[in-house]
Amino acid sequence: NMKAIKILTMAALATAVFASCSNEDGLAQSNYPMDNVVRIMTSVDGMNTRASYGNSTDKLNSFGFCINNANSTTYTYDNVKVTKEGSNWNPATQMLWQNSTTAVDILAYAPYQETTEDANGKVKVFGNNDYAFAVQADQSNANDYTSDFIVYRQKNFTPGTELNANQAVDITFSHILSQLNLTIELRDEFNQNKEKPITAESVTDVKINGTILSSKVDFTAESIVAKVDNTQGATAITPEVVKFNGADEKTAHPTFNYSAIVIPQSVTSGKFSIGFKVNGNSYVWTATENDVVFLSGKSHQLHLLVGKDVVQISYIGVSSWGEEHTDNLETE
């Protein structure tokens, strides 16, 4: 990718040199495009994590984009679908800035959902404080990113001073849901059975129980949040299987890693549990000590130790999305 980076740098350099020549009238340098066309580039906050976009938008295929221009409905756009084509992001409708100096509010989100209608006509995304979004109950497909709700908002964006060297809006998405990284570790009593060695298939039917999947996203909040929809009941989530580490001379115990995305919420003590089977036998761990709280934009780690007759908690923690606690989690 160095080549691409070099070409970009040279292009930026050429632009800068060209601009400085024509800049003798003392006007401030601007990246504003002559054709007024809105162009877009993307990235995501936080390191790369599975079943979510992490910090790369390689896996992102489309998103919804809004420009709210308080002075002009002509230059206001709501929920325009922006699609990746090669390395470019192409809006379904060409959007224009009114001019270089008129400030606008920008909102972008993914996964894209088509504009809905109600009795009053089209439901706007911009300014919506109860936009419905739900994570999937089945998150086992590693290539399915539809549960990772990401957003970007910039108020008072002035194109003349804030566009990048490519004359584009730099969109940096943030994760607003919660991630749960689960580790199931099997103790010695499973290891010593030579007739039945532990394999990646030894643990099955993993379920995360007790969370509500539906939310209402408030795009008007100071920091955009997904509020859990308490009118709904809890639904089990099947997580993505991330990794199996077999026991060897170095690691005494085999570990199984899973990942899921959860709507931020507080689950009453006794209502949150992890269910799974080891060699066909059912096990359940229930959080009975405290309420379980999932925080917006955070990654939660839960590490369970499984003996023949008991499941204990070995570690529970929270970190920024993508900065996982590495207790027994080996990176590839």
N, C-alpha and C positions, 0 to 999 in steps of 0.2 A: 504493500500500500504506500510505500515511500514515494514511488513515482507520482502517484496521484497527489500526494501532499506537496511534493516539489512543484508540480504543475500549478496547483492552486496558489502556492506562494508566489510563483513567478507572475501569475495572472494578477494577483493582488498588488505585486510590485509594479507591474506595468501600469495598472490603473492609477496607483499612487503617483508615479512619475508623470503620467499624462495629466493627471489632475493638477499637480503642482505647477506645470507649465502654464495651464490656463487659469491659474489662480492668482494672477498678479494684481487683480483688482482688489485683493485683500479680503475677499469673501471667505467665510469659514468653509473648511473642507466638508463636503457632504457626499454620502453614498446614495443619495436619492436618484431613482431611475428617471431618465428622460421620458419614458413611456407611461409613467405612473403605475406600472403593473405591480401587484402584490406578489412577491416571491418568498418561498419558505424553505428553511433548513431545520433539521431536528437533532435532538439528543435527549437522553434521560438521566436524571440525577440518580446517584447510587450505583454501586458496582454490579456486575452481571450476576444475576441469580436465575435459576431455572423456573420454568412455568410463569415467569414474569419477564418483562423486557429488560430488566437490569438497567445498565447505563447505555445500552446500544439500541438503536432503532432499526437494526438490520431485520428484525422479525416483525416490525410494524409495517402493515400494508396500507392502512388508511386511517384517517382520523377526521373528526369534525372540527370546523374552524369558523369563528365568528369575529366580525369587526363591528363594533358599535360606535358610530359617529354621531354624537349628540346633535351636531349641526345639520346633518343631512341624511335622509333615508336613502337617497341615491347611492351613497357610499357606505351604507350599512349592509352587512351580510350576515345571515344567520344559518348555522349548521351546514355550511358548504362542505361537501365530501372532498377530502384531499387524498389522492391515491399515488402510491409510489410507482413510477415507471422508470426502470433502470436506476440511476442515482438521483433522479429528479422527483420532486413532489408536485403533482399537477392537480389544481383545483378543478372540480366539475364545472364551475363557472369562473370565468376570468374575473378577478377582483381588481379594483383600482383604488389607489389612495386619492383622496380629494386633492391634496397638494402636500408639499413637504413640511408645512408648519402646523396643520390642523391635527391636534392630538386625538387619538382614538383609544378605545378599550379593546383589547384582544383576548379571546378565550379559545383554547383548543382542548380537545379531550379525545380519548380512545378507550375502549373500542367504539367505532362510529355506529350510531343507531339512526335510522331514517327518521325524519321529522314526522311527528304524529299530529293528528288533528282532533280537536274536540268541538263542542258546540259553537265556540267562538272562532273557529278556523284553525290555522296552523299554530302549533304550540312552539313558542320560541325556546331555544336552548339558552341564549344569553339572557341573564336576569331571572332564570328559572330557579326557584328555591326548593322544588320537590320533584326533581328529575329522577324517574325510576331506574334503578340499576340493581341487578342481582348477579352474584357469582354462581358458577356452575356447581351442581351437586357432584358431578363426575369430573374431577380434575386430573384423571389418570393419564390423559394424553399430553405428553411433553411438548407437543407442537401447537397446543391450543392455548392462545393467549387471551381468550375472551373474558377471563375473570380478573385480569389485571387492569383496574381502572386508573388511567393516568391523566393528569390535567396540566394545563399551563394557563396562567392569566397575567396580563400586563396592563395596568391602568395607565392612562395618559401617555400612550406610546406616540412619540413624535418621529415620523419616518425620516425627516431630514437629518436628525442627529442620531437615531438609534438603529438604523439598518446596518448590516455588516458590510464587509468589503465586496461581497457578492450581490449587494443591493437587496439582501433578503432579510426577513425576520428570523432571528435565531430563536427557535422554540425549544426550551428545555423543560421537558415533562417531569412531573413529580408523581410518585405513587401516593394515592390517598387511602388505600385499603391497608390491611394488615397481612403479614405473611407468617405462617407457622411452619417452622422447620422441626420435624419430629425425628428423633433417633430412638430406635428400639435395639437394646443391647441384650444378648442372651448370655446368661451366666454359665459357670462351669458345668452344671449338671446336664446341660444340653450338649456340651462339647465332648464329654467323655464317652458318649455312646458311639462306639466305632462302627456298629452295624448301620447306624442311621446318621451319617455325617450331615452337618448343617450346610445347606446350599442357599443360593439366592431365592429358591422356591419354598424354603422352609416356613417363612412368614407370609401369610396370605390374609385377604379380607380385611385390610386395615381401614378403619372408619373413624372419622373425627365427629363426635356427637355433641349436640347441644347448642350449636350456633344457628342464628337466623341468616338466611342467604340474601334476603331482600333489603334494599336501602332506598332512601331518597337523598339524592345529591343536592346540596345547596350551593349553587354557583354564585350566590350573592354574598356568602359569608366572607369575612376578612381573610381567613384561610379556608379554602374550599374543603368541605367535609361531606362524607357519606354518613347520613344518620340512619341507624338500624331501624327497620320497619317493624315495630313491636306488635303490630296487628297480626303478624305471621307467626307460625309455630317454628320450632327448630327442625332442621333437616340435616341428616348425616352427609358428610363430605367424604368422597373417595379421593385420597391425595395422589399426587404424582410420585412414582417410585424413582428416587434420585440415584441411589447407590447401595451396593452391598459390599461390605468389607468382611471377607472370611477371616477366621482365626488362623494365626500362624505363629511362628516362634516369637515374632515381635508383638503382636496383639493377641492377648489371651482369649478375648471374647469377640464373636462375630457381631457386626452392627449393620442395621438396615436404616437407610435414610429416606425420609419422605418430605414432601413440601406441598403446602396448600395456601390459597389466598382466602382470607376471611374478612367479612364486613366488620369494621371496628364496633365493639360492643362489650358489655359486661355480662358475663354468664354467672348466674347465681350458684353459689357453692353447692356441690352435689349434682349439678345439672350438666357439667362438662365432663366428657369421658372419651377415652381412646379404646376402641375395641379391635381385636385382631386374633388370628389363629397362629399357633406354632405347631407344625406337624399335625394339623387338623383339630387340635384342642383349643377351645375358646378362652381368651383372656380379656379382662376389662380393667383399665385403670380409671378411677374417678377422682376428680379434684374435689376433695372434701374439706380441705383446710380453709381455703379462702375463695372469694369470687374470682373468676378468671377474666382478666381485662385485656382486650385486644385494642391496641392503640393505632391511630391513623399514621401511615407512613413508616411504621416500625416493623422489624422482623423479630419474631418471638421464637425462642429455642426451648424445646421440651425434650428431655433425655430420660427414657425409661429403662430400668434394669429388670429383666424378667428371669425369675427363678421358676422351678417346676410348679410351685404352688402359690407364687406371690409376684405381684408387679409393684416395684417401688420407683419413686422418682429420684433420679440422681442429680438432675440439674434443670433449672428453669431460668431463663434469662431473656432480656430484651436488648436490641441494638438498633442502630440505624439500618434501614433497608440495604442489604448487600454487605454489611460488615458482620458476618456471622461469627458467633462464638465457635472456636475451633476445637472444643473438647471432643476428641475422638472423631472429628470430622476431617477427613483427609481431602485435600484438594487434588484435582486430577493433574 
